[in-house]
Amino acid sequence: MVSTEPETSPSAKGTVLNFNLNPDEISSAVDTLIREGKGIQDAVAAQANPTFDNVIVPLASRENEQSAQYLVVTFLQNISTDRKVRDASTAAEERLNDFEVESNMREDVYKVVRAVFDNESEMAKVSPEDRRLVEKMELQYRRNGLALGKEDRENLGDINKQILELGVRFSRNVNEGDGKILLTREELEGLPDSYFDSRTTETEDGVEKYVVTTKYPDLVPAMQLAKREDTRRRLLYVEETRCPENIPLLQKAAKLRLQAARLLGYKTHAEFILEVNMAKTPQAVAEFESDLRKRLNALADSEIVEIEELKKADKKAAGEPFTGLYTWDFRYYSNLVKERKHNIKDEEVKQYLPMKEVTRGVLDIYQEMLSLRFVKVVDPPVWHADVEMYEVWEAAEDTFIGHFYLDLYPREGKYNHAAVWPIRPRFERPDGSHEYPVAAMVANFPKPTSSTPALLKHTDAVTFLHELGHVFHSICSVTKWGRLHGTSTEHDFVEAPSQMLENWGWEPSVLRRFAVHYQTGEPIPEDLVKRLVAAKNEGAGLFNLRQVFFGLFDMAIHNTTDDDIDIKAIYSGLREEVGRFKNGDAESWGAATFGHMMGGYDARYYGYLWSLVFSADMYAARFVKEGVRNSQTGLDYRHEILQPGGSRDAAISLEEFLGRKPNNEAFLKSIGLGSD
């Protein structure tokens, strides 16, 4: 069944955000945010008789009302086409980060917040969500050092400012630091004709060559399909020698994080971070990753044998010696095994996944599952012509819920992975009205070429489902306070709702609803769907060991008492040891573009695998049993998982939805492992 065209609207409903800001307007907005924020804090600190209404409400209302402007001016560095605007946005984030650090270190404000927190009669009068808000506020102040002496507190504030500044610089370097290499058509043997459509060429030494960048739509197909090992090696080297200036930034950040943890009484940064997550301790994370690594190695043993046989055969045919498997072999031979065992080629599948139909189909899935209705805004007020804007309404009634944006194609200076920004939370106002949530999905899917529309690999379609899971976690959340809205959950749960939705990309009945040939409109053949699904766990051992490697690297640099760590050595050593592919002799620094380490996932990367336990359990226990198109199950999911956001513990939300405590049986089964 082909999905239906979304409804359209000539103008957007609700308060529409303005992304068309120039550098002066960005700077002025920051001035206003800081001035108004300081004024509210000063007034609160002066309260002689601190109460929930005269302390907590003003502080939280400031967060509610200012969050959208704050997020717009800092979001622009990731999506604006104007370098001056991106620079101004980066500078704005640095100023606002400094102000937030200073705000979180105000002893006079903490004193009145703590007075409310300690007032049992006052706390007894507030709602459960209000109580949680006070508890989160007090904890945040304490974790920012307000229980320390003045000298240590000032030192901690300075450290936190430095860490935030390093993060902004790191991210900007990655966004602005794309690499490129010039290669001939012969050197790119194995790539389909479509790869060369509309591709830029340059002349080098009198030879016309194709420009291949390190952006995903260029890099990933080449690493998967380029037959020549030297091409893959050279391209990976370009990718892994980008942004050398980021290594000392990450090195310094890790050292500063350890210093901050020590000031607060923790042995390591990981110990500090995990205290407020579901895992609670570094030991729990270590045990989880150690157990999973042992199980995955059992799968990887046989996968390595298959890959070695293929490469040995290639080397024998070329009359070259086999010297082992290298990191640049991973994607190529993993893909080759899948092609040969399951007769699956990305190029064949792509013909049935045109972006237009995938977008319609994926949005249909979310509309049906969550009982929502989307309306596409005509000529929307957006930051680029490629961006689409949608309204979200209740399906069964005339109730507006919020907006979301889709910015799906790569361009110069844009954030170069896939992510979602919750631009504005939903929150309640004192008069009983509420603000509408806004979220933006930013991705880098393949663009249309001169001969074809934008065509997606199946993994791209799964990524689309995943990221929209974050969008609707924000859109469907209903909380009184913006601080507790949407994805403001424990960090090792936040990926679970999105990971759960990835399963829809493997459901044959779902795929057949929107996977149609871009030329003929014919639905995807049933046999192709069967082969695609059969190949789902091909290479699961090595793929998930790669995720374990990232998690172990994260813990190695953040769960240590060593002030002087060698980022490059730890990264390369663990990758070879855990990932089971050699690095090669050339020096590289892949950690320089590992944005998670400076983007909020420090000591938290394990959460990608940890949360898979919950996503697999939710999917198997409810949707597989009750039907992926069961609207009541979808509503239960919306109400128990998405709607509470961070207003209650994730463990409670899981138990409410599952009807029991979660377990790992479905997770282990989903990646081809037993639960023994």
VMD Tcl script that draws the C-alpha trace (Angstrom):
set ca {
  {0.00 0.00 0.00}
  {1.41 3.38 -1.02}
  {1.25 5.95 1.75}
  {-0.96 8.98 1.36}
  {0.07 12.55 0.71}
  {0.17 14.57 3.94}
  {-2.34 17.34 4.38}
  {-1.08 20.84 3.68}
  {-1.63 24.16 5.40}
  {-1.01 27.62 3.89}
  {0.28 28.95 7.23}
  {1.66 27.50 10.42}
  {-0.50 27.16 13.52}
  {0.67 28.39 16.91}
  {3.67 30.53 17.81}
  {6.23 30.10 15.01}
  {9.91 30.49 15.83}
  {12.15 32.85 13.88}
  {15.34 31.26 12.55}
  {16.17 34.19 10.26}
  {18.51 36.01 12.62}
  {21.59 37.99 11.68}
  {24.71 38.18 13.89}
  {23.61 41.44 15.54}
  {20.18 40.00 16.36}
  {21.79 36.89 17.82}
  {24.05 39.00 20.03}
  {21.11 41.17 21.11}
  {19.05 38.09 21.97}
  {21.87 36.82 24.16}
  {22.07 40.19 25.94}
  {18.35 39.99 26.69}
  {18.48 36.37 27.87}
  {21.32 37.14 30.27}
  {19.84 40.40 31.53}
  {16.38 38.93 32.17}
  {17.81 35.77 33.67}
  {20.00 37.69 36.08}
  {17.07 39.89 37.08}
  {14.92 36.90 37.97}
  {17.73 35.29 39.95}
  {18.38 38.52 41.86}
  {14.70 38.83 42.78}
  {14.49 35.21 43.89}
  {17.65 35.46 46.00}
  {16.16 38.43 47.86}
  {13.14 36.48 49.13}
  {13.05 36.62 52.94}
  {10.45 33.86 53.22}
  {11.28 31.32 50.46}
  {8.34 29.33 49.11}
  {7.66 27.20 46.07}
  {5.68 30.06 44.52}
  {8.20 32.85 45.03}
  {11.41 30.88 44.40}
  {10.89 27.75 42.34}
  {8.12 29.05 40.08}
  {10.05 32.15 38.89}
  {13.22 30.14 38.22}
  {11.38 27.37 36.37}
  {9.18 29.85 34.48}
  {12.32 31.59 33.27}
  {13.55 28.25 31.90}
  {10.16 27.66 30.28}
  {9.91 31.01 28.55}
  {13.56 31.50 27.61}
  {14.43 27.99 26.43}
  {13.21 28.43 22.85}
  {15.18 31.64 22.25}
  {18.23 30.06 23.85}
  {17.97 26.98 21.65}
  {17.30 28.90 18.43}
  {20.38 31.11 18.74}
  {22.61 28.12 19.59}
  {20.99 25.80 16.99}
  {21.91 28.10 14.10}
  {25.60 27.11 14.21}
  {24.54 23.63 13.04}
  {22.24 24.57 10.15}
  {22.80 28.12 8.86}
  {24.19 28.58 5.35}
  {25.86 31.84 6.44}
  {29.32 31.42 8.01}
  {28.91 34.71 9.90}
  {25.66 33.48 11.45}
  {27.27 30.17 12.40}
  {30.15 32.03 14.02}
  {27.74 34.31 15.88}
  {25.74 31.31 17.06}
  {28.91 29.63 18.33}
  {29.89 32.80 20.19}
  {26.35 33.01 21.60}
  {26.57 29.48 22.96}
  {29.88 30.28 24.65}
  {28.40 33.39 26.33}
  {25.24 31.57 27.39}
  {27.24 28.62 28.70}
  {29.32 31.00 30.81}
  {26.16 32.59 32.16}
  {24.61 29.22 32.99}
  {27.75 28.17 34.85}
  {27.65 31.41 36.82}
  {23.92 30.94 37.49}
  {24.45 27.41 38.75}
  {27.16 28.67 41.12}
  {25.08 31.40 42.80}
  {25.16 30.64 46.48}
  {22.41 33.16 47.25}
  {20.00 31.46 44.84}
  {20.91 28.00 46.10}
  {20.25 29.13 49.65}
  {16.57 29.93 48.93}
  {16.12 26.83 46.73}
  {17.55 24.70 49.52}
  {15.21 26.41 52.00}
  {12.20 25.29 49.96}
  {13.67 21.80 49.52}
  {14.15 21.45 53.29}
  {10.69 22.84 54.15}
  {8.63 19.69 54.71}
  {5.32 21.51 55.02}
  {5.97 23.45 51.81}
  {6.98 20.31 49.92}
  {3.93 18.45 51.20}
  {1.65 20.95 49.45}
  {3.04 20.58 45.92}
  {2.21 18.03 43.21}
  {4.50 15.06 42.43}
  {5.85 16.83 39.34}
  {6.48 20.02 41.31}
  {8.31 17.99 43.96}
  {10.46 16.35 41.32}
  {11.26 19.79 39.90}
  {12.48 21.03 43.28}
  {14.52 17.86 43.82}
  {16.15 18.19 40.39}
  {16.94 21.86 40.97}
  {18.51 21.26 44.38}
  {20.52 18.32 43.06}
  {21.79 20.34 40.11}
  {23.04 23.12 42.39}
  {24.70 20.59 44.68}
  {26.34 18.77 41.76}
  {27.62 22.15 40.60}
  {29.47 22.60 43.86}
  {27.22 24.78 46.00}
  {28.00 22.60 49.03}
  {31.72 23.35 48.61}
  {33.76 26.09 50.21}
  {34.17 29.36 48.32}
  {37.62 28.63 46.84}
  {36.69 25.15 45.61}
  {33.37 26.43 44.31}
  {35.03 29.17 42.28}
  {37.59 26.69 40.97}
  {34.80 24.31 39.91}
  {32.95 27.11 38.15}
  {36.06 27.99 36.18}
  {36.59 24.32 35.25}
  {32.99 23.93 34.06}
  {33.28 27.04 31.90}
  {36.44 25.68 30.29}
  {34.80 22.33 29.57}
  {31.83 23.97 27.87}
  {34.09 26.21 25.79}
  {36.12 23.19 24.69}
  {32.92 21.42 23.63}
  {31.79 24.33 21.47}
  {35.19 24.50 19.75}
  {35.31 20.73 19.24}
  {31.87 20.68 17.60}
  {32.63 23.63 15.37}
  {35.86 22.03 14.16}
  {34.00 18.84 13.20}
  {31.22 20.73 11.38}
  {33.65 22.95 9.48}
  {36.42 20.40 8.97}
  {35.22 18.04 6.24}
  {37.97 16.19 4.45}
  {38.16 15.26 0.77}
  {40.15 13.10 -1.59}
  {40.41 13.03 -5.39}
  {39.95 9.60 -6.98}
  {39.62 8.28 -10.51}
  {36.73 6.16 -11.72}
  {39.10 3.19 -11.76}
  {40.11 3.78 -8.16}
  {36.41 3.80 -7.29}
  {35.75 0.48 -8.99}
  {32.71 -1.18 -7.45}
  {30.69 2.00 -6.94}
  {27.44 2.17 -8.97}
  {26.86 4.70 -11.76}
  {24.49 6.64 -9.52}
  {27.41 7.46 -7.20}
  {28.98 9.54 -9.96}
  {25.84 11.42 -11.03}
  {26.29 15.15 -10.36}
  {29.57 14.45 -8.52}
  {32.08 17.30 -8.65}
  {35.33 16.68 -10.50}
  {38.74 18.35 -10.30}
  {41.85 18.01 -12.42}
  {44.97 16.73 -10.68}
  {48.24 16.27 -12.60}
  {46.31 16.51 -15.86}
  {43.85 13.77 -14.84}
  {40.17 14.42 -14.14}
  {39.21 12.94 -10.80}
  {36.08 12.75 -8.67}
  {35.80 14.63 -5.40}
  {34.90 12.28 -2.53}
  {34.29 13.98 0.81}
  {34.02 12.63 4.33}
  {30.30 13.42 4.49}
  {28.23 10.27 5.07}
  {26.63 9.99 1.59}
  {30.14 9.99 0.08}
  {32.12 8.12 2.70}
  {29.89 5.17 3.62}
  {29.12 3.84 0.10}
  {32.79 4.09 -0.84}
  {33.90 2.19 2.28}
  {31.26 -0.46 1.59}
  {31.70 -0.91 -2.15}
  {35.15 0.23 -3.32}
  {36.92 -2.95 -4.43}
  {40.43 -1.57 -4.24}
  {41.87 -1.89 -0.76}
  {44.18 1.06 -1.28}
  {41.19 3.30 -2.08}
  {39.44 2.31 1.13}
  {42.65 2.73 3.12}
  {43.32 6.22 1.74}
  {39.73 7.37 2.24}
  {39.60 6.13 5.83}
  {42.90 7.87 6.47}
  {41.42 11.16 5.26}
  {38.44 10.66 7.57}
  {40.55 9.71 10.57}
  {43.08 12.52 10.22}
  {40.50 15.29 10.25}
  {40.51 17.91 13.01}
  {43.87 17.11 14.66}
  {43.30 20.19 16.83}
  {40.46 18.29 18.55}
  {42.71 15.72 20.22}
  {44.24 18.21 22.69}
  {40.74 19.65 23.27}
  {39.37 16.22 24.23}
  {42.51 15.48 26.24}
  {42.09 18.69 28.21}
  {38.35 18.13 28.70}
  {38.94 14.65 30.15}
  {41.52 16.08 32.56}
  {39.22 18.92 33.62}
  {36.31 16.54 34.13}
  {38.44 14.46 36.46}
  {39.47 17.57 38.39}
  {35.83 18.60 38.74}
  {34.83 15.14 39.96}
  {37.57 15.19 42.59}
  {36.45 18.58 43.87}
  {32.94 17.14 44.32}
  {34.22 14.08 46.17}
  {34.11 11.47 43.39}
  {37.00 9.25 42.33}
  {36.30 9.57 38.60}
  {34.17 11.56 36.19}
  {32.20 8.41 35.33}
  {31.33 7.91 38.99}
  {29.94 11.47 39.05}
  {27.95 11.07 35.83}
  {26.48 7.62 36.49}
  {25.12 8.48 39.91}
  {22.03 10.05 38.28}
  {21.56 7.44 35.54}
  {19.89 4.03 35.56}
  {23.23 2.20 35.70}
  {24.24 4.11 38.88}
  {27.89 2.93 39.02}
  {30.90 2.38 36.72}
  {31.00 -1.20 37.98}
  {27.51 -1.88 36.63}
  {28.54 -0.52 33.23}
  {31.76 -2.54 33.23}
  {29.89 -5.74 34.06}
  {27.29 -5.06 31.36}
  {29.90 -4.41 28.67}
  {32.15 -7.29 29.76}
  {29.30 -9.80 29.65}
  {28.09 -8.50 26.29}
  {31.58 -8.52 24.83}
  {32.06 -12.20 25.73}
  {28.74 -13.13 24.13}
  {29.45 -11.06 21.01}
  {32.93 -12.52 20.56}
  {31.33 -15.93 20.17}
  {29.37 -14.57 17.20}
  {32.30 -12.58 15.86}
  {34.58 -15.65 15.76}
  {32.63 -17.19 12.89}
  {32.09 -13.81 11.20}
  {35.85 -13.17 11.17}
  {36.47 -16.56 9.54}
  {34.04 -15.75 6.72}
  {35.58 -12.33 6.12}
  {39.13 -13.68 6.19}
  {38.26 -16.28 3.56}
  {36.88 -13.61 1.25}
  {39.89 -11.35 1.61}
  {42.36 -14.22 1.23}
  {40.64 -15.17 -2.02}
  {40.85 -11.57 -3.26}
  {44.54 -11.38 -2.38}
  {45.28 -14.70 -4.04}
  {43.53 -13.60 -7.22}
  {45.57 -10.38 -7.21}
  {48.84 -12.23 -6.51}
  {49.30 -10.32 -3.25}
  {50.05 -11.63 0.25}
  {47.33 -11.68 2.89}
  {48.51 -9.63 5.85}
  {45.35 -9.54 7.92}
  {42.10 -7.65 8.29}
  {42.22 -3.88 8.72}
  {39.74 -1.24 9.83}
  {39.16 -0.21 6.22}
  {38.06 -3.78 5.46}
  {35.23 -3.87 7.99}
  {32.42 -2.23 6.01}
  {33.50 -3.67 2.65}
  {33.73 -7.32 3.61}
  {30.79 -7.21 6.03}
  {28.72 -5.91 3.14}
  {30.15 -8.52 0.79}
  {29.21 -11.36 3.16}
  {25.65 -10.02 3.32}
  {25.46 -9.74 -0.46}
  {26.71 -13.26 -1.06}
  {24.81 -15.06 1.70}
  {21.50 -13.26 1.28}
  {21.73 -11.88 -2.26}
  {21.14 -8.38 -0.88}
  {22.64 -5.31 -2.48}
  {22.04 -1.78 -1.26}
  {21.78 -0.61 -4.86}
  {18.86 -2.97 -5.49}
  {17.05 -2.04 -2.27}
  {17.55 1.71 -2.89}
  {15.42 1.56 -6.02}
  {12.43 0.93 -3.75}
  {13.22 3.59 -1.17}
  {12.81 7.02 -2.79}
  {12.98 9.72 -0.13}
  {9.55 11.12 -0.98}
  {7.79 7.80 -0.43}
  {9.88 6.89 2.62}
  {9.04 10.23 4.22}
  {5.33 9.72 3.59}
  {5.46 6.15 4.81}
  {7.44 6.81 7.96}
  {5.18 9.73 8.87}
  {2.16 7.48 8.25}
  {3.59 4.94 10.69}
  {3.91 7.57 13.41}
  {0.50 9.04 12.71}
  {-1.16 5.65 12.96}
  {0.82 4.40 15.94}
  {0.47 7.54 18.06}
  {-3.04 8.56 16.91}
  {-1.74 11.82 15.43}
  {-2.32 13.81 12.25}
  {0.42 15.74 10.43}
  {-0.14 18.76 8.22}
  {2.67 19.96 5.96}
  {3.09 23.75 5.99}
  {3.26 25.39 2.55}
  {6.08 27.93 2.09}
  {7.17 27.56 5.71}
  {9.37 30.10 7.53}
  {12.52 27.93 7.63}
  {16.31 28.32 7.41}
  {16.81 26.59 4.03}
  {14.69 25.75 0.99}
  {15.19 21.99 1.57}
  {13.62 22.13 5.04}
  {10.05 20.91 5.56}
  {7.79 22.01 8.42}
  {4.84 20.03 9.79}
  {2.04 20.72 12.23}
  {1.00 17.94 14.61}
  {-2.66 17.48 15.59}
  {-4.64 14.90 17.50}
  {-6.03 12.44 14.95}
  {-9.51 12.21 16.44}
  {-10.06 15.83 17.44}
  {-9.28 19.40 16.45}
  {-6.46 19.79 18.97}
  {-3.12 21.26 17.91}
  {-0.03 19.72 19.54}
  {3.14 21.23 18.05}
  {5.55 21.59 15.12}
  {8.51 19.68 13.75}
  {11.06 20.36 11.03}
  {12.89 17.97 8.68}
  {16.31 19.11 7.36}
  {17.44 15.97 5.56}
  {20.23 16.70 3.05}
  {23.93 17.61 3.46}
  {25.35 21.06 2.69}
  {28.49 22.99 3.49}
  {28.93 23.98 7.13}
  {25.96 21.91 8.31}
  {26.05 19.44 11.19}
  {27.28 16.29 9.48}
  {25.54 13.40 11.21}
  {21.90 12.76 12.17}
  {20.38 14.23 15.32}
  {17.30 15.90 16.77}
  {17.15 19.25 18.56}
  {14.18 19.73 20.92}
  {13.90 23.45 20.18}
  {11.01 24.29 22.48}
  {9.44 22.24 25.29}
  {5.77 22.06 26.08}
  {5.03 23.75 29.40}
  {2.11 25.19 31.33}
  {1.60 28.86 32.16}
  {0.03 30.24 35.35}
  {-3.14 31.21 33.43}
  {-3.75 27.59 32.46}
  {-2.57 27.93 28.86}
  {0.43 26.04 27.54}
  {3.19 26.48 24.98}
  {3.46 24.11 22.03}
  {6.58 21.94 21.60}
  {8.91 22.22 18.61}
  {11.61 19.78 17.45}
  {13.96 19.66 14.46}
  {15.50 16.61 12.83}
  {18.81 17.27 11.05}
  {20.28 14.54 8.83}
  {22.59 13.98 5.86}
  {20.78 11.57 3.56}
  {21.78 11.19 -0.11}
  {20.58 14.07 -2.28}
  {18.81 13.73 -5.64}
  {21.13 13.35 -8.63}
  {20.78 14.44 -12.25}
  {19.19 11.10 -13.13}
  {17.40 9.90 -9.97}
  {15.46 11.28 -7.02}
  {16.96 10.95 -3.56}
  {17.22 7.21 -2.90}
  {17.86 5.75 0.55}
  {19.65 2.66 1.69}
  {17.63 0.54 4.07}
  {19.90 1.65 6.93}
  {18.99 5.25 6.06}
  {15.28 4.42 6.37}
  {15.94 2.83 9.78}
  {17.87 5.95 10.83}
  {14.90 8.06 9.73}
  {12.61 6.01 11.98}
  {15.06 6.30 14.86}
  {15.51 10.06 14.72}
  {11.79 10.69 14.37}
  {11.44 8.68 17.56}
  {13.32 11.50 19.31}
  {11.12 14.08 17.56}
  {7.92 12.53 18.87}
  {9.33 11.95 22.33}
  {9.49 15.75 22.43}
  {6.20 16.41 20.63}
  {4.11 13.92 22.63}
  {5.49 14.76 26.06}
  {3.07 16.58 28.36}
  {4.72 18.19 31.37}
  {4.17 21.28 33.47}
  {7.82 22.26 33.46}
  {10.17 22.48 30.48}
  {13.05 21.10 32.55}
  {11.24 17.75 32.75}
  {9.95 17.66 29.19}
  {10.47 15.04 26.49}
  {13.94 13.56 26.28}
  {14.96 14.99 29.69}
  {15.07 11.46 31.07}
  {17.93 9.44 32.49}
  {20.59 9.48 29.78}
  {20.85 5.70 29.53}
  {17.14 5.50 28.73}
  {16.83 8.39 26.28}
  {17.68 6.27 23.19}
  {15.20 3.49 24.01}
  {12.05 5.07 22.52}
  {13.88 5.78 19.24}
  {15.56 2.39 19.10}
  {12.19 0.73 19.65}
  {10.83 2.40 16.49}
  {13.71 1.05 14.39}
  {11.95 -2.31 14.48}
  {9.25 -1.00 12.15}
  {11.89 -0.80 9.43}
  {12.24 -4.58 9.57}
  {8.54 -5.43 9.58}
  {7.58 -6.86 6.14}
  {4.00 -5.59 6.40}
  {5.27 -2.09 7.19}
  {7.91 -2.02 4.44}
  {5.37 -3.00 1.83}
  {3.30 0.05 2.74}
  {5.82 2.57 1.42}
  {8.70 0.80 -0.35}
  {7.91 1.29 -4.07}
  {10.12 1.49 -7.15}
  {11.01 5.09 -7.89}
  {10.33 4.64 -11.64}
  {7.48 2.13 -11.91}
  {5.70 2.58 -8.59}
  {5.72 -1.21 -8.14}
  {5.83 -2.32 -4.49}
  {9.00 -3.94 -3.20}
  {9.02 -7.66 -4.15}
  {8.13 -10.03 -1.33}
  {11.25 -12.09 -2.00}
  {13.47 -9.02 -1.60}
  {11.80 -8.18 1.71}
  {12.39 -11.74 2.94}
  {16.07 -11.56 1.98}
  {16.42 -8.17 3.62}
  {14.88 -9.34 6.90}
  {16.91 -12.56 6.83}
  {20.10 -10.47 6.64}
  {19.18 -8.30 9.64}
  {21.60 -9.90 12.10}
  {24.33 -10.66 9.58}
  {27.53 -9.38 11.15}
  {25.79 -8.53 14.43}
  {28.77 -9.75 16.45}
  {31.32 -7.43 14.85}
  {28.88 -4.53 14.52}
  {27.96 -4.58 18.19}
  {31.57 -5.12 19.25}
  {32.22 -1.80 17.51}
  {29.61 -0.23 19.79}
  {31.21 -1.91 22.79}
  {34.55 -0.44 21.71}
  {33.12 3.09 21.70}
  {31.65 2.53 25.14}
  {34.89 1.09 26.52}
  {36.91 3.97 25.07}
  {34.52 6.40 26.73}
  {34.91 4.69 30.10}
  {38.69 4.36 29.65}
  {39.10 8.12 29.43}
  {36.39 8.99 31.97}
  {36.58 6.22 34.56}
  {40.23 6.75 35.41}
  {42.14 8.48 38.17}
  {45.01 9.22 35.78}
  {45.45 12.94 35.03}
  {47.57 12.34 31.95}
  {45.95 9.96 29.48}
  {46.94 9.39 25.86}
  {43.71 9.74 23.86}
  {45.17 8.53 20.56}
  {46.85 5.48 22.07}
  {43.78 4.43 24.05}
  {41.51 4.84 21.02}
  {43.71 2.92 18.58}
  {44.62 0.21 21.10}
  {41.04 -0.51 22.18}
  {39.71 -0.39 18.63}
  {42.12 -3.08 17.51}
  {41.65 -5.17 20.66}
  {37.86 -5.01 20.86}
  {36.91 -4.47 17.22}
  {39.26 -7.25 16.03}
  {40.54 -5.40 12.94}
  {44.07 -4.00 12.65}
  {44.64 -0.26 12.55}
  {47.50 -0.27 10.04}
  {50.82 1.53 10.35}
  {49.79 5.10 9.52}
  {49.15 7.36 12.50}
  {45.54 8.56 12.77}
  {43.25 10.11 15.37}
  {39.68 8.87 14.92}
  {38.74 10.21 18.35}
  {39.04 13.75 16.97}
  {35.62 13.44 15.31}
  {33.97 11.31 18.01}
  {31.53 14.11 18.77}
  {29.67 12.20 21.47}
  {32.60 12.68 23.83}
  {32.11 16.45 23.74}
  {28.40 16.51 23.03}
  {26.83 15.18 26.21}
  {27.64 11.47 25.99}
  {30.80 11.56 28.12}
  {30.73 8.49 30.42}
  {27.34 7.74 28.85}
  {28.03 6.14 25.46}
  {27.30 2.70 26.95}
  {23.69 3.93 27.01}
  {23.19 3.05 23.33}
  {23.52 -0.66 24.12}
  {22.07 -0.38 27.65}
  {18.86 1.20 26.33}
  {18.55 -1.47 23.62}
  {17.60 -3.84 26.43}
  {14.54 -1.70 27.13}
  {13.64 -1.00 23.49}
  {13.74 -4.69 22.57}
  {11.67 -5.61 25.62}
  {8.99 -3.00 24.86}
  {8.75 -4.09 21.24}
  {8.60 -7.84 21.90}
  {6.37 -7.71 24.97}
  {3.70 -5.40 23.59}
  {3.93 -4.69 19.86}
  {4.93 -8.15 18.63}
  {2.28 -9.78 20.80}
  {-0.49 -7.24 20.23}
  {0.33 -6.14 16.68}
  {2.54 -3.35 15.32}
  {-0.60 -1.60 14.00}
  {-2.56 -1.98 17.24}
  {-3.69 1.57 17.96}
  {-4.37 0.91 21.65}
  {-0.84 -0.39 22.13}
  {0.45 2.71 20.38}
  {-1.60 4.94 22.66}
  {-0.36 3.07 25.73}
  {3.19 3.65 24.49}
  {2.48 7.33 23.92}
  {0.89 7.80 27.34}
  {3.27 5.70 29.46}
  {6.63 6.17 27.72}
  {6.55 9.42 25.74}
  {4.09 11.60 27.64}
  {5.78 11.60 31.09}
  {9.16 12.72 29.69}
  {11.43 13.18 32.69}
  {8.60 13.90 35.14}
  {9.05 10.42 36.63}
  {11.77 7.77 36.73}
  {12.19 5.84 33.48}
  {11.96 2.58 35.45}
  {8.41 3.51 36.47}
  {7.42 4.35 32.89}
  {8.81 1.01 31.70}
  {6.98 -0.97 34.35}
  {3.72 0.85 33.62}
  {3.99 0.02 29.91}
  {5.30 -3.54 30.30}
  {3.24 -4.52 33.33}
  {6.44 -5.89 34.91}
  {10.11 -5.08 35.37}
  {12.16 -5.15 32.13}
  {14.55 -8.01 31.28}
  {17.22 -8.66 28.63}
  {15.79 -11.78 26.94}
  {14.33 -9.96 23.94}
  {17.50 -7.89 23.52}
  {19.80 -10.90 23.39}
  {17.48 -12.65 20.96}
  {17.26 -9.54 18.77}
  {21.02 -9.58 18.12}
  {21.25 -13.32 17.59}
  {22.28 -14.36 21.11}
  {20.72 -16.67 23.65}
  {19.78 -15.56 27.17}
  {21.57 -18.36 29.02}
}
mol new
graphics top color blue
foreach p $ca { graphics top sphere $p radius 0.5 }
foreach p [lrange $ca 0 end-1] q [lrange $ca 1 end] { graphics top cylinder $p $q radius 0.2 }
display resetview
